[in-house]
């Protein structure tokens, strides 16, 4: 039993890290595993701190690699010197999505995963575009600026939603398949 739980924990951690590292593969803007990773951790880690820490650590590692190996070459005027962190608002979104996962994925099934992945995309859209309105000189700091930032973000929302759904299908699907192959009768939380 303990061996099985260690294997499950290792699989969840490994899958989360691989999902985060998939950001290094060329992809459309905002087509990322962020929402799926947060929901996956929330659904399967019984220790709540791991549901935050594992996806955050995986995202942070992928940010370090992207910022210093990819973006530094593409945008040398922005990325000068070693970059230790990505956008803090993205980390906040990841944490909010973990909270959503705790609330809505107490029982994992296809309908709940699709619903929470969709809600996660909406939360990401609302939070990141609100932040854009606050921090970008492109937008006035009023309702009109907020509306403009949300309108400008609509094309990216589709990719966020599709990314959440695709990565959720991969992460949850592979893990549930693994459990079925191991003869585990239902998906249980680990660690």
MODELLER restraints for C-alpha pairs under 7 A, 6 or more apart:
rsr = mdl.restraints
at = mdl.atoms
rsr.add(forms.Gaussian(group=physical.xy_distance, feature=features.Distance(at['CA:5:A'], at['CA:190:A']), mean=6.24, stdev=0.5))
rsr.add(forms.Gaussian(group=physical.xy_distance, feature=features.Distance(at['CA:8:A'], at['CA:190:A']), mean=6.97, stdev=0.5))
rsr.add(forms.Gaussian(group=physical.xy_distance, feature=features.Distance(at['CA:9:A'], at['CA:190:A']), mean=6.03, stdev=0.5))
rsr.add(forms.Gaussian(group=physical.xy_distance, feature=features.Distance(at['CA:9:A'], at['CA:191:A']), mean=6.32, stdev=0.5))
rsr.add(forms.Gaussian(group=physical.xy_distance, feature=features.Distance(at['CA:13:A'], at['CA:54:A']), mean=6.65, stdev=0.5))
rsr.add(forms.Gaussian(group=physical.xy_distance, feature=features.Distance(at['CA:15:A'], at['CA:171:A']), mean=6.95, stdev=0.5))
rsr.add(forms.Gaussian(group=physical.xy_distance, feature=features.Distance(at['CA:16:A'], at['CA:37:A']), mean=5.87, stdev=0.5))
rsr.add(forms.Gaussian(group=physical.xy_distance, feature=features.Distance(at['CA:16:A'], at['CA:55:A']), mean=6.40, stdev=0.5))
rsr.add(forms.Gaussian(group=physical.xy_distance, feature=features.Distance(at['CA:16:A'], at['CA:58:A']), mean=6.73, stdev=0.5))
rsr.add(forms.Gaussian(group=physical.xy_distance, feature=features.Distance(at['CA:17:A'], at['CA:58:A']), mean=5.02, stdev=0.5))
rsr.add(forms.Gaussian(group=physical.xy_distance, feature=features.Distance(at['CA:19:A'], at['CA:33:A']), mean=5.99, stdev=0.5))
rsr.add(forms.Gaussian(group=physical.xy_distance, feature=features.Distance(at['CA:20:A'], at['CA:33:A']), mean=6.37, stdev=0.5))
rsr.add(forms.Gaussian(group=physical.xy_distance, feature=features.Distance(at['CA:20:A'], at['CA:58:A']), mean=5.75, stdev=0.5))
rsr.add(forms.Gaussian(group=physical.xy_distance, feature=features.Distance(at['CA:20:A'], at['CA:59:A']), mean=5.56, stdev=0.5))
rsr.add(forms.Gaussian(group=physical.xy_distance, feature=features.Distance(at['CA:20:A'], at['CA:62:A']), mean=5.88, stdev=0.5))
rsr.add(forms.Gaussian(group=physical.xy_distance, feature=features.Distance(at['CA:21:A'], at['CA:62:A']), mean=5.51, stdev=0.5))
rsr.add(forms.Gaussian(group=physical.xy_distance, feature=features.Distance(at['CA:23:A'], at['CA:32:A']), mean=6.46, stdev=0.5))
rsr.add(forms.Gaussian(group=physical.xy_distance, feature=features.Distance(at['CA:23:A'], at['CA:62:A']), mean=6.99, stdev=0.5))
rsr.add(forms.Gaussian(group=physical.xy_distance, feature=features.Distance(at['CA:24:A'], at['CA:66:A']), mean=6.57, stdev=0.5))
rsr.add(forms.Gaussian(group=physical.xy_distance, feature=features.Distance(at['CA:29:A'], at['CA:156:A']), mean=6.72, stdev=0.5))
rsr.add(forms.Gaussian(group=physical.xy_distance, feature=features.Distance(at['CA:29:A'], at['CA:159:A']), mean=6.86, stdev=0.5))
rsr.add(forms.Gaussian(group=physical.xy_distance, feature=features.Distance(at['CA:30:A'], at['CA:156:A']), mean=6.07, stdev=0.5))
rsr.add(forms.Gaussian(group=physical.xy_distance, feature=features.Distance(at['CA:30:A'], at['CA:159:A']), mean=5.49, stdev=0.5))
rsr.add(forms.Gaussian(group=physical.xy_distance, feature=features.Distance(at['CA:30:A'], at['CA:160:A']), mean=5.10, stdev=0.5))
rsr.add(forms.Gaussian(group=physical.xy_distance, feature=features.Distance(at['CA:31:A'], at['CA:159:A']), mean=4.87, stdev=0.5))
rsr.add(forms.Gaussian(group=physical.xy_distance, feature=features.Distance(at['CA:31:A'], at['CA:160:A']), mean=5.23, stdev=0.5))
rsr.add(forms.Gaussian(group=physical.xy_distance, feature=features.Distance(at['CA:31:A'], at['CA:162:A']), mean=6.88, stdev=0.5))
rsr.add(forms.Gaussian(group=physical.xy_distance, feature=features.Distance(at['CA:31:A'], at['CA:163:A']), mean=4.48, stdev=0.5))
rsr.add(forms.Gaussian(group=physical.xy_distance, feature=features.Distance(at['CA:32:A'], at['CA:160:A']), mean=6.76, stdev=0.5))
rsr.add(forms.Gaussian(group=physical.xy_distance, feature=features.Distance(at['CA:32:A'], at['CA:163:A']), mean=5.27, stdev=0.5))
rsr.add(forms.Gaussian(group=physical.xy_distance, feature=features.Distance(at['CA:33:A'], at['CA:163:A']), mean=6.15, stdev=0.5))
rsr.add(forms.Gaussian(group=physical.xy_distance, feature=features.Distance(at['CA:33:A'], at['CA:164:A']), mean=6.07, stdev=0.5))
rsr.add(forms.Gaussian(group=physical.xy_distance, feature=features.Distance(at['CA:33:A'], at['CA:167:A']), mean=5.54, stdev=0.5))
rsr.add(forms.Gaussian(group=physical.xy_distance, feature=features.Distance(at['CA:34:A'], at['CA:94:A']), mean=6.65, stdev=0.5))
rsr.add(forms.Gaussian(group=physical.xy_distance, feature=features.Distance(at['CA:35:A'], at['CA:94:A']), mean=6.71, stdev=0.5))
rsr.add(forms.Gaussian(group=physical.xy_distance, feature=features.Distance(at['CA:35:A'], at['CA:97:A']), mean=6.45, stdev=0.5))
rsr.add(forms.Gaussian(group=physical.xy_distance, feature=features.Distance(at['CA:35:A'], at['CA:117:A']), mean=6.53, stdev=0.5))
rsr.add(forms.Gaussian(group=physical.xy_distance, feature=features.Distance(at['CA:35:A'], at['CA:120:A']), mean=5.90, stdev=0.5))
rsr.add(forms.Gaussian(group=physical.xy_distance, feature=features.Distance(at['CA:35:A'], at['CA:121:A']), mean=6.96, stdev=0.5))
rsr.add(forms.Gaussian(group=physical.xy_distance, feature=features.Distance(at['CA:35:A'], at['CA:164:A']), mean=5.42, stdev=0.5))
rsr.add(forms.Gaussian(group=physical.xy_distance, feature=features.Distance(at['CA:36:A'], at['CA:117:A']), mean=6.64, stdev=0.5))
rsr.add(forms.Gaussian(group=physical.xy_distance, feature=features.Distance(at['CA:36:A'], at['CA:164:A']), mean=5.22, stdev=0.5))
rsr.add(forms.Gaussian(group=physical.xy_distance, feature=features.Distance(at['CA:36:A'], at['CA:167:A']), mean=5.63, stdev=0.5))
rsr.add(forms.Gaussian(group=physical.xy_distance, feature=features.Distance(at['CA:36:A'], at['CA:168:A']), mean=4.70, stdev=0.5))
rsr.add(forms.Gaussian(group=physical.xy_distance, feature=features.Distance(at['CA:37:A'], at['CA:55:A']), mean=5.90, stdev=0.5))
rsr.add(forms.Gaussian(group=physical.xy_distance, feature=features.Distance(at['CA:38:A'], at['CA:55:A']), mean=5.93, stdev=0.5))
rsr.add(forms.Gaussian(group=physical.xy_distance, feature=features.Distance(at['CA:38:A'], at['CA:94:A']), mean=5.93, stdev=0.5))
rsr.add(forms.Gaussian(group=physical.xy_distance, feature=features.Distance(at['CA:38:A'], at['CA:97:A']), mean=5.86, stdev=0.5))
rsr.add(forms.Gaussian(group=physical.xy_distance, feature=features.Distance(at['CA:38:A'], at['CA:98:A']), mean=4.95, stdev=0.5))
rsr.add(forms.Gaussian(group=physical.xy_distance, feature=features.Distance(at['CA:39:A'], at['CA:97:A']), mean=6.49, stdev=0.5))
rsr.add(forms.Gaussian(group=physical.xy_distance, feature=features.Distance(at['CA:39:A'], at['CA:98:A']), mean=5.62, stdev=0.5))
rsr.add(forms.Gaussian(group=physical.xy_distance, feature=features.Distance(at['CA:39:A'], at['CA:101:A']), mean=4.88, stdev=0.5))
rsr.add(forms.Gaussian(group=physical.xy_distance, feature=features.Distance(at['CA:40:A'], at['CA:171:A']), mean=6.99, stdev=0.5))
rsr.add(forms.Gaussian(group=physical.xy_distance, feature=features.Distance(at['CA:40:A'], at['CA:172:A']), mean=6.77, stdev=0.5))
rsr.add(forms.Gaussian(group=physical.xy_distance, feature=features.Distance(at['CA:41:A'], at['CA:51:A']), mean=4.48, stdev=0.5))
rsr.add(forms.Gaussian(group=physical.xy_distance, feature=features.Distance(at['CA:41:A'], at['CA:55:A']), mean=6.84, stdev=0.5))
rsr.add(forms.Gaussian(group=physical.xy_distance, feature=features.Distance(at['CA:42:A'], at['CA:51:A']), mean=5.00, stdev=0.5))
rsr.add(forms.Gaussian(group=physical.xy_distance, feature=features.Distance(at['CA:42:A'], at['CA:98:A']), mean=5.33, stdev=0.5))
rsr.add(forms.Gaussian(group=physical.xy_distance, feature=features.Distance(at['CA:42:A'], at['CA:101:A']), mean=5.16, stdev=0.5))
rsr.add(forms.Gaussian(group=physical.xy_distance, feature=features.Distance(at['CA:42:A'], at['CA:102:A']), mean=5.35, stdev=0.5))
rsr.add(forms.Gaussian(group=physical.xy_distance, feature=features.Distance(at['CA:43:A'], at['CA:101:A']), mean=6.23, stdev=0.5))
rsr.add(forms.Gaussian(group=physical.xy_distance, feature=features.Distance(at['CA:43:A'], at['CA:102:A']), mean=6.54, stdev=0.5))
rsr.add(forms.Gaussian(group=physical.xy_distance, feature=features.Distance(at['CA:43:A'], at['CA:105:A']), mean=5.56, stdev=0.5))
rsr.add(forms.Gaussian(group=physical.xy_distance, feature=features.Distance(at['CA:43:A'], at['CA:106:A']), mean=6.57, stdev=0.5))
rsr.add(forms.Gaussian(group=physical.xy_distance, feature=features.Distance(at['CA:43:A'], at['CA:189:A']), mean=6.97, stdev=0.5))
rsr.add(forms.Gaussian(group=physical.xy_distance, feature=features.Distance(at['CA:44:A'], at['CA:188:A']), mean=6.57, stdev=0.5))
rsr.add(forms.Gaussian(group=physical.xy_distance, feature=features.Distance(at['CA:44:A'], at['CA:189:A']), mean=4.17, stdev=0.5))
rsr.add(forms.Gaussian(group=physical.xy_distance, feature=features.Distance(at['CA:44:A'], at['CA:190:A']), mean=5.97, stdev=0.5))
rsr.add(forms.Gaussian(group=physical.xy_distance, feature=features.Distance(at['CA:45:A'], at['CA:51:A']), mean=5.58, stdev=0.5))
rsr.add(forms.Gaussian(group=physical.xy_distance, feature=features.Distance(at['CA:45:A'], at['CA:189:A']), mean=5.07, stdev=0.5))
rsr.add(forms.Gaussian(group=physical.xy_distance, feature=features.Distance(at['CA:45:A'], at['CA:190:A']), mean=5.03, stdev=0.5))
rsr.add(forms.Gaussian(group=physical.xy_distance, feature=features.Distance(at['CA:45:A'], at['CA:191:A']), mean=5.77, stdev=0.5))
rsr.add(forms.Gaussian(group=physical.xy_distance, feature=features.Distance(at['CA:46:A'], at['CA:189:A']), mean=5.09, stdev=0.5))
rsr.add(forms.Gaussian(group=physical.xy_distance, feature=features.Distance(at['CA:46:A'], at['CA:190:A']), mean=5.49, stdev=0.5))
rsr.add(forms.Gaussian(group=physical.xy_distance, feature=features.Distance(at['CA:46:A'], at['CA:191:A']), mean=5.78, stdev=0.5))
rsr.add(forms.Gaussian(group=physical.xy_distance, feature=features.Distance(at['CA:47:A'], at['CA:191:A']), mean=5.91, stdev=0.5))
rsr.add(forms.Gaussian(group=physical.xy_distance, feature=features.Distance(at['CA:51:A'], at['CA:98:A']), mean=6.88, stdev=0.5))
rsr.add(forms.Gaussian(group=physical.xy_distance, feature=features.Distance(at['CA:52:A'], at['CA:95:A']), mean=6.42, stdev=0.5))
rsr.add(forms.Gaussian(group=physical.xy_distance, feature=features.Distance(at['CA:52:A'], at['CA:98:A']), mean=6.71, stdev=0.5))
rsr.add(forms.Gaussian(group=physical.xy_distance, feature=features.Distance(at['CA:56:A'], at['CA:91:A']), mean=6.90, stdev=0.5))
rsr.add(forms.Gaussian(group=physical.xy_distance, feature=features.Distance(at['CA:60:A'], at['CA:85:A']), mean=6.63, stdev=0.5))
rsr.add(forms.Gaussian(group=physical.xy_distance, feature=features.Distance(at['CA:63:A'], at['CA:85:A']), mean=6.39, stdev=0.5))
rsr.add(forms.Gaussian(group=physical.xy_distance, feature=features.Distance(at['CA:63:A'], at['CA:86:A']), mean=5.68, stdev=0.5))
rsr.add(forms.Gaussian(group=physical.xy_distance, feature=features.Distance(at['CA:64:A'], at['CA:83:A']), mean=6.55, stdev=0.5))
rsr.add(forms.Gaussian(group=physical.xy_distance, feature=features.Distance(at['CA:64:A'], at['CA:84:A']), mean=5.87, stdev=0.5))
rsr.add(forms.Gaussian(group=physical.xy_distance, feature=features.Distance(at['CA:64:A'], at['CA:85:A']), mean=6.39, stdev=0.5))
rsr.add(forms.Gaussian(group=physical.xy_distance, feature=features.Distance(at['CA:67:A'], at['CA:83:A']), mean=6.26, stdev=0.5))
rsr.add(forms.Gaussian(group=physical.xy_distance, feature=features.Distance(at['CA:68:A'], at['CA:82:A']), mean=6.26, stdev=0.5))
rsr.add(forms.Gaussian(group=physical.xy_distance, feature=features.Distance(at['CA:68:A'], at['CA:83:A']), mean=6.26, stdev=0.5))
rsr.add(forms.Gaussian(group=physical.xy_distance, feature=features.Distance(at['CA:71:A'], at['CA:79:A']), mean=6.98, stdev=0.5))
rsr.add(forms.Gaussian(group=physical.xy_distance, feature=features.Distance(at['CA:72:A'], at['CA:79:A']), mean=4.92, stdev=0.5))
rsr.add(forms.Gaussian(group=physical.xy_distance, feature=features.Distance(at['CA:89:A'], at['CA:128:A']), mean=6.74, stdev=0.5))
rsr.add(forms.Gaussian(group=physical.xy_distance, feature=features.Distance(at['CA:93:A'], at['CA:124:A']), mean=5.86, stdev=0.5))
rsr.add(forms.Gaussian(group=physical.xy_distance, feature=features.Distance(at['CA:97:A'], at['CA:120:A']), mean=5.69, stdev=0.5))
rsr.add(forms.Gaussian(group=physical.xy_distance, feature=features.Distance(at['CA:101:A'], at['CA:116:A']), mean=6.79, stdev=0.5))
rsr.add(forms.Gaussian(group=physical.xy_distance, feature=features.Distance(at['CA:104:A'], at['CA:116:A']), mean=6.84, stdev=0.5))
rsr.add(forms.Gaussian(group=physical.xy_distance, feature=features.Distance(at['CA:105:A'], at['CA:112:A']), mean=6.52, stdev=0.5))
rsr.add(forms.Gaussian(group=physical.xy_distance, feature=features.Distance(at['CA:114:A'], at['CA:165:A']), mean=6.51, stdev=0.5))
rsr.add(forms.Gaussian(group=physical.xy_distance, feature=features.Distance(at['CA:117:A'], at['CA:164:A']), mean=5.49, stdev=0.5))
rsr.add(forms.Gaussian(group=physical.xy_distance, feature=features.Distance(at['CA:117:A'], at['CA:165:A']), mean=5.97, stdev=0.5))
rsr.add(forms.Gaussian(group=physical.xy_distance, feature=features.Distance(at['CA:118:A'], at['CA:161:A']), mean=6.07, stdev=0.5))
rsr.add(forms.Gaussian(group=physical.xy_distance, feature=features.Distance(at['CA:121:A'], at['CA:160:A']), mean=5.80, stdev=0.5))
rsr.add(forms.Gaussian(group=physical.xy_distance, feature=features.Distance(at['CA:121:A'], at['CA:161:A']), mean=5.16, stdev=0.5))
rsr.add(forms.Gaussian(group=physical.xy_distance, feature=features.Distance(at['CA:121:A'], at['CA:164:A']), mean=6.88, stdev=0.5))
rsr.add(forms.Gaussian(group=physical.xy_distance, feature=features.Distance(at['CA:125:A'], at['CA:157:A']), mean=6.24, stdev=0.5))
rsr.add(forms.Gaussian(group=physical.xy_distance, feature=features.Distance(at['CA:129:A'], at['CA:149:A']), mean=5.66, stdev=0.5))
rsr.add(forms.Gaussian(group=physical.xy_distance, feature=features.Distance(at['CA:129:A'], at['CA:150:A']), mean=5.75, stdev=0.5))
rsr.add(forms.Gaussian(group=physical.xy_distance, feature=features.Distance(at['CA:129:A'], at['CA:153:A']), mean=6.58, stdev=0.5))
rsr.add(forms.Gaussian(group=physical.xy_distance, feature=features.Distance(at['CA:130:A'], at['CA:146:A']), mean=6.33, stdev=0.5))
rsr.add(forms.Gaussian(group=physical.xy_distance, feature=features.Distance(at['CA:132:A'], at['CA:149:A']), mean=6.62, stdev=0.5))
rsr.add(forms.Gaussian(group=physical.xy_distance, feature=features.Distance(at['CA:133:A'], at['CA:139:A']), mean=5.40, stdev=0.5))
rsr.add(forms.Gaussian(group=physical.xy_distance, feature=features.Distance(at['CA:133:A'], at['CA:141:A']), mean=6.51, stdev=0.5))
rsr.add(forms.Gaussian(group=physical.xy_distance, feature=features.Distance(at['CA:133:A'], at['CA:145:A']), mean=6.05, stdev=0.5))
rsr.add(forms.Gaussian(group=physical.xy_distance, feature=features.Distance(at['CA:133:A'], at['CA:146:A']), mean=5.49, stdev=0.5))
rsr.add(forms.Gaussian(group=physical.xy_distance, feature=features.Distance(at['CA:133:A'], at['CA:149:A']), mean=5.74, stdev=0.5))
rsr.add(forms.Gaussian(group=physical.xy_distance, feature=features.Distance(at['CA:134:A'], at['CA:141:A']), mean=6.26, stdev=0.5))
rsr.add(forms.Gaussian(group=physical.xy_distance, feature=features.Distance(at['CA:139:A'], at['CA:145:A']), mean=4.61, stdev=0.5))
rsr.add(forms.Gaussian(group=physical.xy_distance, feature=features.Distance(at['CA:139:A'], at['CA:149:A']), mean=6.88, stdev=0.5))
rsr.add(forms.Gaussian(group=physical.xy_distance, feature=features.Distance(at['CA:176:A'], at['CA:187:A']), mean=6.72, stdev=0.5))
rsr.add(forms.Gaussian(group=physical.xy_distance, feature=features.Distance(at['CA:179:A'], at['CA:187:A']), mean=6.81, stdev=0.5))
